């Protein structure tokens, strides 16, 4: 099984709106899911220009963009993907 790719945006807007907290959650996710996931902090997901800034911070899970991303939202998407495979 290919690992689920999680990208956490650390662009300026996302960082200010909580991206730093999301970056720290990467370790928590790795402990819970192990080799089933791959977590990467990225410079920018480039979704602010096409969406409303109030939805930052952003994360992307296997291509699915999550606005107002939180640990709970990211875990819900991971669980959904794991249960469908």
MOPAC internal coordinates of N, CA, C and O (Angstrom, degrees):
PM7 1SCF
backbone

  N    0.0000 0     0.00 0     0.00 0    0    0    0
  C    1.4481 1     0.00 0     0.00 0    1    0    0
  C    1.5305 1   109.18 1     0.00 0    2    1    0
  O    1.2310 1   121.21 1   -47.79 1    3    2    1
  N    1.3033 1   115.30 1   132.21 1    3    2    1
  C    1.4666 1   121.60 1   178.33 1    5    3    2
  C    1.5260 1   108.80 1   -74.33 1    6    5    3
  O    1.2310 1   119.72 1   -44.19 1    7    6    5
  N    1.3400 1   118.14 1   135.81 1    7    6    5
  C    1.4725 1   119.58 1   179.57 1    9    7    6
  C    1.5306 1   112.03 1   -63.93 1   10    9    7
  O    1.2310 1   120.97 1   -31.37 1   11   10    9
  N    1.3181 1   115.76 1   148.63 1   11   10    9
  C    1.4569 1   122.25 1   175.68 1   13   11   10
  C    1.5216 1   106.81 1   -76.32 1   14   13   11
  O    1.2310 1   120.94 1   -53.14 1   15   14   13
  N    1.3333 1   115.81 1   126.86 1   15   14   13
  C    1.4663 1   120.37 1  -177.29 1   17   15   14
  C    1.5259 1   110.06 1   -91.89 1   18   17   15
  O    1.2310 1   120.99 1   -56.85 1   19   18   17
  N    1.3209 1   115.71 1   123.15 1   19   18   17
  C    1.4595 1   122.54 1   178.66 1   21   19   18
  C    1.5206 1   107.84 1  -115.04 1   22   21   19
  O    1.2310 1   120.98 1   -57.85 1   23   22   21
  N    1.3294 1   115.73 1   122.15 1   23   22   21
  C    1.4589 1   121.25 1   177.30 1   25   23   22
  C    1.5230 1   108.16 1  -113.04 1   26   25   23
  O    1.2310 1   120.78 1   -50.68 1   27   26   25
  N    1.3084 1   116.12 1   129.32 1   27   26   25
  C    1.4632 1   122.37 1   179.59 1   29   27   26
  C    1.5174 1   107.86 1  -110.41 1   30   29   27
  O    1.2310 1   120.82 1   -58.16 1   31   30   29
  N    1.3305 1   116.05 1   121.84 1   31   30   29
  C    1.4649 1   120.64 1  -177.59 1   33   31   30
  C    1.5267 1   110.58 1   -76.21 1   34   33   31
  O    1.2310 1   121.47 1   -49.53 1   35   34   33
  N    1.3219 1   114.79 1   130.47 1   35   34   33
  C    1.4603 1   120.99 1   175.58 1   37   35   34
  C    1.5249 1   111.03 1  -118.33 1   38   37   35
  O    1.2310 1   120.67 1  -156.86 1   39   38   37
  N    1.3324 1   116.33 1    23.14 1   39   38   37
  C    1.4598 1   119.93 1   173.73 1   41   39   38
  C    1.5184 1   109.29 1   -61.30 1   42   41   39
  O    1.2310 1   120.34 1   -14.04 1   43   42   41
  N    1.3156 1   116.95 1   165.96 1   43   42   41
  C    1.4625 1   121.14 1  -173.81 1   45   43   42
  C    1.5267 1   112.37 1   -54.69 1   46   45   43
  O    1.2310 1   120.17 1   128.76 1   47   46   45
  N    1.3320 1   117.29 1   -51.24 1   47   46   45
  C    1.4613 1   119.86 1  -177.77 1   49   47   46
  C    1.5204 1   111.02 1   -62.70 1   50   49   47
  O    1.2310 1   120.32 1   132.79 1   51   50   49
  N    1.3090 1   117.00 1   -47.21 1   51   50   49
  C    1.4719 1   120.05 1  -179.41 1   53   51   50
  C    1.5228 1   111.56 1   -63.52 1   54   53   51
  O    1.2310 1   120.84 1   138.77 1   55   54   53
  N    1.3312 1   115.99 1   -41.23 1   55   54   53
  C    1.4642 1   119.52 1  -179.44 1   57   55   54
  C    1.5302 1   110.14 1   -60.98 1   58   57   55
  O    1.2310 1   120.64 1   133.94 1   59   58   57
  N    1.3329 1   116.39 1   -46.06 1   59   58   57
  C    1.4584 1   120.82 1  -179.53 1   61   59   58
  C    1.5369 1   111.17 1   -65.45 1   62   61   59
  O    1.2310 1   120.58 1   146.04 1   63   62   61
  N    1.3363 1   116.49 1   -33.96 1   63   62   61
  C    1.4645 1   120.86 1  -176.51 1   65   63   62
  C    1.5282 1   113.55 1   -87.89 1   66   65   63
  O    1.2310 1   119.71 1  -174.02 1   67   66   65
  N    1.3409 1   118.16 1     5.98 1   67   66   65
  C    1.4578 1   120.02 1   175.37 1   69   67   66
  C    1.5135 1   115.60 1   127.48 1   70   69   67
  O    1.2310 1   119.91 1  -174.09 1   71   70   69
  N    1.3130 1   117.77 1     5.91 1   71   70   69
  C    1.4537 1   120.76 1  -179.70 1   73   71   70
  C    1.5134 1   113.98 1   -60.70 1   74   73   71
  O    1.2310 1   120.65 1   149.41 1   75   74   73
  N    1.3199 1   116.36 1   -30.59 1   75   74   73
  C    1.4678 1   119.58 1   178.49 1   77   75   74
  C    1.5293 1   110.44 1   -61.92 1   78   77   75
  O    1.2310 1   120.88 1   139.66 1   79   78   77
  N    1.3238 1   115.93 1   -40.34 1   79   78   77
  C    1.4651 1   120.20 1   177.30 1   81   79   78
  C    1.5214 1   110.55 1   -64.22 1   82   81   79
  O    1.2310 1   120.54 1   139.56 1   83   82   81
  N    1.3336 1   116.57 1   -40.44 1   83   82   81
  C    1.4641 1   120.39 1   178.16 1   85   83   82
  C    1.5162 1   111.10 1   -63.74 1   86   85   83
  O    1.2310 1   120.34 1   141.98 1   87   86   85
  N    1.3110 1   116.96 1   -38.02 1   87   86   85
  C    1.4563 1   120.28 1   178.90 1   89   87   86
  C    1.5270 1   110.04 1   -60.11 1   90   89   87
  O    1.2310 1   120.59 1   138.91 1   91   90   89
  N    1.3184 1   116.48 1   -41.09 1   91   90   89
  C    1.4615 1   120.90 1   179.47 1   93   91   90
  C    1.5241 1   112.37 1   -68.15 1   94   93   91
  O    1.2310 1   120.03 1   154.01 1   95   94   93
  N    1.3157 1   117.55 1   -25.99 1   95   94   93
  C    1.4637 1   119.77 1  -179.21 1   97   95   94
  C    1.5230 1   111.65 1   -72.35 1   98   97   95
  O    1.2310 1   120.35 1   163.23 1   99   98   97
  N    1.3332 1   116.94 1   -16.77 1   99   98   97
  C    1.4577 1   120.00 1   178.68 1  101   99   98
  C    1.5089 1   112.53 1   -54.96 1  102  101   99
  O    1.2310 1   119.92 1   138.29 1  103  102  101
  N    1.3182 1   117.76 1   -41.71 1  103  102  101
  C    1.4666 1   121.07 1   178.54 1  105  103  102
  C    1.5174 1   111.25 1   -64.61 1  106  105  103
  O    1.2310 1   120.49 1   140.49 1  107  106  105
  N    1.3242 1   116.67 1   -39.51 1  107  106  105
  C    1.4668 1   120.42 1   179.09 1  109  107  106
  C    1.5293 1   110.61 1   -64.18 1  110  109  107
  O    1.2310 1   120.84 1   137.93 1  111  110  109
  N    1.3260 1   115.99 1   -42.07 1  111  110  109
  C    1.4609 1   119.87 1   179.76 1  113  111  110
  C    1.5243 1   111.37 1   -65.82 1  114  113  111
  O    1.2310 1   120.54 1   139.93 1  115  114  113
  N    1.3428 1   116.58 1   -40.07 1  115  114  113
  C    1.4638 1   120.19 1   179.12 1  117  115  114
  C    1.5254 1   111.07 1   -62.47 1  118  117  115
  O    1.2310 1   120.41 1   140.91 1  119  118  117
  N    1.3346 1   116.81 1   -39.09 1  119  118  117
  C    1.4623 1   120.08 1   178.77 1  121  119  118
  C    1.5216 1   111.39 1   -64.99 1  122  121  119
  O    1.2310 1   120.62 1   141.17 1  123  122  121
  N    1.3181 1   116.41 1   -38.83 1  123  122  121
  C    1.4658 1   120.84 1  -177.46 1  125  123  122
  C    1.5240 1   112.80 1   -76.62 1  126  125  123
  O    1.2310 1   120.25 1   137.60 1  127  126  125
  N    1.3333 1   117.13 1   -42.40 1  127  126  125
  C    1.4655 1   120.43 1  -172.17 1  129  127  126
  C    1.5166 1   114.64 1  -106.88 1  130  129  127
  O    1.2310 1   119.82 1   167.23 1  131  130  129
  N    1.3223 1   117.96 1   -12.77 1  131  130  129
  C    1.4593 1   121.56 1   177.35 1  133  131  130
  C    1.5175 1   113.98 1    55.68 1  134  133  131
  O    1.2310 1   120.86 1    49.96 1  135  134  133
  N    1.3304 1   115.97 1  -130.04 1  135  134  133
  C    1.4610 1   122.06 1  -175.70 1  137  135  134
  C    1.5220 1   113.30 1   -73.57 1  138  137  135
  O    1.2310 1   119.80 1   176.46 1  139  138  137
  N    1.3187 1   117.99 1    -3.54 1  139  138  137
  C    1.4675 1   120.81 1   179.75 1  141  139  138
  C    1.5249 1   112.03 1   -74.70 1  142  141  139
  O    1.2310 1   120.73 1   165.19 1  143  142  141
  N    1.3511 1   116.21 1   -14.81 1  143  142  141
  C    1.4635 1   119.89 1  -178.92 1  145  143  142
  C    1.5173 1   111.26 1  -131.76 1  146  145  143
  O    1.2310 1   121.59 1   -19.64 1  147  146  145
  N    1.3108 1   114.57 1   160.36 1  147  146  145
  C    1.4593 1   122.84 1   173.92 1  149  147  146
  C    1.5277 1   105.73 1  -132.41 1  150  149  147
  O    1.2310 1   120.16 1   -59.61 1  151  150  149
  N    1.3236 1   117.30 1   120.39 1  151  150  149
  C    1.4660 1   121.69 1  -177.11 1  153  151  150
  C    1.5202 1   109.38 1  -108.71 1  154  153  151
  O    1.2310 1   121.19 1   -47.86 1  155  154  153
  N    1.3265 1   115.33 1   132.14 1  155  154  153
  C    1.4593 1   120.66 1  -179.92 1  157  155  154
  C    1.5269 1   109.57 1  -137.71 1  158  157  155
  O    1.2310 1   120.54 1   -48.81 1  159  158  157
  N    1.3118 1   116.57 1   131.19 1  159  158  157
  C    1.4641 1   121.75 1   172.00 1  161  159  158
  C    1.5234 1   106.36 1   -87.30 1  162  161  159
  O    1.2310 1   120.63 1   -52.57 1  163  162  161
  N    1.3258 1   116.40 1   127.43 1  163  162  161
  C    1.4595 1   120.54 1  -178.19 1  165  163  162
  C    1.5219 1   110.22 1  -116.53 1  166  165  163
  O    1.2310 1   120.80 1   -27.14 1  167  166  165
  N    1.2934 1   116.08 1   152.86 1  167  166  165
  C    1.4622 1   121.77 1  -176.99 1  169  167  166
  C    1.5221 1   110.89 1   -61.81 1  170  169  167
  O    1.2310 1   120.08 1   137.81 1  171  170  169
  N    1.3251 1   117.46 1   -42.19 1  171  170  169
  C    1.4613 1   120.84 1   179.44 1  173  171  170
  C    1.5239 1   109.01 1  -164.21 1  174  173  171
  O    1.2310 1   120.34 1   -41.46 1  175  174  173
  N    1.3141 1   116.95 1   138.54 1  175  174  173
  C    1.4600 1   121.35 1   175.88 1  177  175  174
  C    1.5214 1   111.98 1   -90.29 1  178  177  175
  O    1.2310 1   120.61 1   172.76 1  179  178  177
  N    1.3422 1   116.44 1    -7.24 1  179  178  177
  C    1.4630 1   123.57 1   177.47 1  181  179  178
  C    1.5264 1   113.02 1    57.32 1  182  181  179
  O    1.2310 1   120.16 1  -139.29 1  183  182  181
  N    1.3213 1   117.29 1    40.71 1  183  182  181
  C    1.4619 1   120.40 1   176.21 1  185  183  182
  C    1.5224 1   112.35 1  -105.53 1  186  185  183
  O    1.2310 1   119.65 1   165.89 1  187  186  185
  N    1.3225 1   118.28 1   -14.11 1  187  186  185
  C    1.4673 1   120.97 1   179.94 1  189  187  186
  C    1.5176 1   111.80 1   -61.01 1  190  189  187
  O    1.2310 1   120.24 1   141.73 1  191  190  189
  N    1.3177 1   117.15 1   -38.27 1  191  190  189
  C    1.4621 1   120.53 1  -176.83 1  193  191  190
  C    1.5198 1   112.15 1   -68.13 1  194  193  191
  O    1.2310 1   120.02 1   158.58 1  195  194  193
  N    1.3232 1   117.57 1   -21.42 1  195  194  193
  C    1.4573 1   120.21 1  -179.13 1  197  195  194
  C    1.5200 1   112.26 1  -108.69 1  198  197  195
  O    1.2310 1   120.12 1  -176.06 1  199  198  197
  N    1.3168 1   117.38 1     3.94 1  199  198  197
  C    1.4559 1   120.97 1  -176.31 1  201  199  198
  C    1.5267 1   110.06 1  -142.55 1  202  201  199
  O    1.2310 1   120.20 1     0.55 1  203  202  201
  N    1.2924 1   117.23 1  -179.45 1  203  202  201
  C    1.4608 1   123.49 1  -177.61 1  205  203  202
  C    1.5323 1   110.01 1   -84.66 1  206  205  203
  O    1.2310 1   120.26 1   -51.11 1  207  206  205
  N    1.3474 1   117.10 1   128.89 1  207  206  205
  C    1.4635 1   121.06 1  -179.70 1  209  207  206
  C    1.5202 1   112.84 1   -57.12 1  210  209  207
  O    1.2310 1   119.42 1   154.69 1  211  210  209
  N    1.3220 1   118.70 1   -25.31 1  211  210  209
  C    1.4609 1   120.24 1  -177.43 1  213  211  210
  C    1.5246 1   112.27 1   -67.29 1  214  213  211
  O    1.2310 1   120.07 1   171.86 1  215  214  213
  N    1.3251 1   117.48 1    -8.14 1  215  214  213
  C    1.4562 1   120.18 1  -178.86 1  217  215  214
  C    1.5221 1   113.08 1   -95.05 1  218  217  215
  O    1.2310 1   120.01 1  -177.53 1  219  218  217
  N    1.3108 1   117.58 1     2.47 1  219  218  217
  C    1.4659 1   120.62 1   176.04 1  221  219  218
  C    1.5292 1   107.99 1   -72.55 1  222  221  219
  O    1.2310 1   118.99 1   -26.51 1  223  222  221
  N    1.3086 1   119.54 1   153.49 1  223  222  221
  C    1.4511 1   128.45 1     4.08 1  225  223  222
  C    1.5331 1   111.64 1   -80.96 1  226  225  223
  O    1.2310 1   121.54 1   -20.65 1  227  226  225
  N    1.3332 1   114.65 1   159.35 1  227  226  225
  C    1.4505 1   121.20 1  -179.45 1  229  227  226
  C    1.5199 1   111.13 1  -112.72 1  230  229  227
  O    1.2310 1   121.94 1   -28.83 1  231  230  229
  N    1.3228 1   113.90 1   151.17 1  231  230  229
  C    1.4552 1   121.94 1   169.55 1  233  231  230
  C    1.5234 1   105.40 1  -138.24 1  234  233  231
  O    1.2310 1   120.88 1   -20.59 1  235  234  233
  N    1.3200 1   115.91 1   159.41 1  235  234  233
  C    1.4638 1   120.01 1   177.38 1  237  235  234
  C    1.5200 1   107.21 1  -130.84 1  238  237  235
  O    1.2310 1   120.76 1   -52.20 1  239  238  237
  N    1.3175 1   116.15 1   127.80 1  239  238  237
  C    1.4590 1   121.98 1  -179.93 1  241  239  238
  C    1.5288 1   107.48 1  -117.43 1  242  241  239
  O    1.2310 1   120.66 1   -69.27 1  243  242  241
  N    1.3258 1   116.34 1   110.73 1  243  242  241
  C    1.4710 1   121.97 1  -175.95 1  245  243  242
  C    1.5186 1   112.00 1    45.60 1  246  245  243
  O    1.2310 1   120.81 1  -133.88 1  247  246  245
  N    1.3232 1   116.05 1    46.12 1  247  246  245
  C    1.4555 1   121.02 1   175.83 1  249  247  246
  C    1.5118 1   115.15 1    89.58 1  250  249  247
  O    1.2310 1   119.38 1   167.12 1  251  250  249
  N    1.3189 1   118.79 1   -12.88 1  251  250  249
  C    1.4664 1   122.86 1   179.84 1  253  251  250
  C    1.5322 1   109.20 1   -88.94 1  254  253  251
  O    1.2310 1   120.70 1   -63.76 1  255  254  253
  N    1.3319 1   116.26 1   116.24 1  255  254  253
  C    1.4600 1   121.58 1  -178.34 1  257  255  254
  C    1.5272 1   109.24 1   -79.68 1  258  257  255
  O    1.2310 1   121.13 1   -46.70 1  259  258  257
  N    1.3315 1   115.45 1   133.30 1  259  258  257
  C    1.4603 1   122.34 1   177.93 1  261  259  258
  C    1.5198 1   107.67 1  -116.37 1  262  261  259
  O    1.2310 1   120.83 1   -63.95 1  263  262  261
  N    1.3299 1   116.03 1   116.05 1  263  262  261
  C    1.4526 1   121.53 1   176.22 1  265  263  262
  C    1.5166 1   109.92 1   -87.47 1  266  265  263
  O    1.2310 1   120.65 1   -24.23 1  267  266  265
  N    1.3165 1   116.37 1   155.77 1  267  266  265
  C    1.4647 1   122.05 1  -175.31 1  269  267  266
  C    1.5247 1   109.46 1    48.23 1  270  269  267
  O    1.2310 1   121.61 1  -133.84 1  271  270  269
  N    1.3245 1   114.53 1    46.16 1  271  270  269
  C    1.4658 1   121.79 1  -173.75 1  273  271  270
  C    1.5290 1   111.66 1   -62.50 1  274  273  271
  O    1.2310 1   122.00 1   -39.24 1  275  274  273
  N    1.3110 1   113.78 1   140.76 1  275  274  273
  C    1.4625 1   122.08 1   176.44 1  277  275  274
  C    1.5200 1   107.03 1  -142.27 1  278  277  275
  O    1.2310 1   120.66 1   -12.07 1  279  278  277
  N    1.3063 1   116.34 1   167.93 1  279  278  277
  C    1.4620 1   120.78 1   177.47 1  281  279  278
  C    1.5227 1   109.92 1   -55.93 1  282  281  279
  O    1.2310 1   120.33 1   135.43 1  283  282  281
  N    1.3220 1   116.98 1   -44.57 1  283  282  281
  C    1.4671 1   121.57 1  -177.72 1  285  283  282
  C    1.5275 1   111.42 1   -62.85 1  286  285  283
  O    1.2310 1   120.27 1   136.31 1  287  286  285
  N    1.3204 1   117.09 1   -43.69 1  287  286  285
  C    1.4701 1   120.21 1  -179.47 1  289  287  286
  C    1.5287 1   111.13 1   -66.20 1  290  289  287
  O    1.2310 1   120.63 1   136.63 1  291  290  289
  N    1.3215 1   116.41 1   -43.37 1  291  290  289
  C    1.4619 1   120.10 1  -179.74 1  293  291  290
  C    1.5255 1   109.94 1   -64.93 1  294  293  291
  O    1.2310 1   119.99 1   136.26 1  295  294  293
  N    1.3234 1   117.63 1   -43.74 1  295  294  293
  C    1.4623 1   120.59 1   178.92 1  297  295  294
  C    1.5243 1   111.35 1   -62.36 1  298  297  295
  O    1.2310 1   119.93 1   141.75 1  299  298  297
  N    1.3225 1   117.75 1   -38.25 1  299  298  297
  C    1.4656 1   120.80 1   179.36 1  301  299  298
  C    1.5267 1   110.77 1   -61.39 1  302  301  299
  O    1.2310 1   120.12 1   138.51 1  303  302  301
  N    1.3274 1   117.37 1   -41.49 1  303  302  301
  C    1.4624 1   120.73 1   179.20 1  305  303  302
  C    1.5335 1   110.10 1   -69.15 1  306  305  303
  O    1.2310 1   120.08 1   139.29 1  307  306  305
  N    1.3240 1   117.45 1   -40.71 1  307  306  305
  C    1.4721 1   120.69 1   177.68 1  309  307  306
  C    1.5243 1   110.03 1   -60.92 1  310  309  307
  O    1.2310 1   120.14 1   132.48 1  311  310  309
  N    1.3190 1   117.33 1   -47.52 1  311  310  309
  C    1.4627 1   121.45 1  -179.59 1  313  311  310
  C    1.5249 1   110.87 1   -60.41 1  314  313  311
  O    1.2310 1   120.39 1   137.63 1  315  314  313
  N    1.3256 1   116.85 1   -42.37 1  315  314  313
  C    1.4630 1   120.83 1   179.07 1  317  315  314
  C    1.5236 1   109.83 1   -60.58 1  318  317  315
  O    1.2310 1   120.52 1   135.59 1  319  318  317
  N    1.3182 1   116.61 1   -44.41 1  319  318  317
  C    1.4634 1   120.42 1  -179.47 1  321  319  318
  C    1.5306 1   111.68 1   -67.07 1  322  321  319
  O    1.2310 1   120.17 1   139.25 1  323  322  321
  N    1.3257 1   117.29 1   -40.75 1  323  322  321
  C    1.4674 1   120.03 1   178.96 1  325  323  322
  C    1.5260 1   111.98 1   -66.35 1  326  325  323
  O    1.2310 1   119.96 1   144.84 1  327  326  325
  N    1.3172 1   117.68 1   -35.16 1  327  326  325
  C    1.4610 1   121.40 1  -179.38 1  329  327  326
  C    1.5190 1   113.34 1   -75.45 1  330  329  327
  O    1.2310 1   120.21 1   160.99 1  331  330  329
  N    1.3315 1   117.21 1   -19.01 1  331  330  329
  C    1.4655 1   120.65 1   179.93 1  333  331  330
  C    1.5264 1   112.76 1   -96.45 1  334  333  331
  O    1.2310 1   120.06 1  -179.60 1  335  334  333
  N    1.3008 1   117.48 1     0.40 1  335  334  333
  C    1.4658 1   119.54 1  -179.71 1  337  335  334
  C    1.4987 1   110.96 1  -103.95 1  338  337  335
  O    1.2310 1   120.10 1   180.00 1  339  338  337

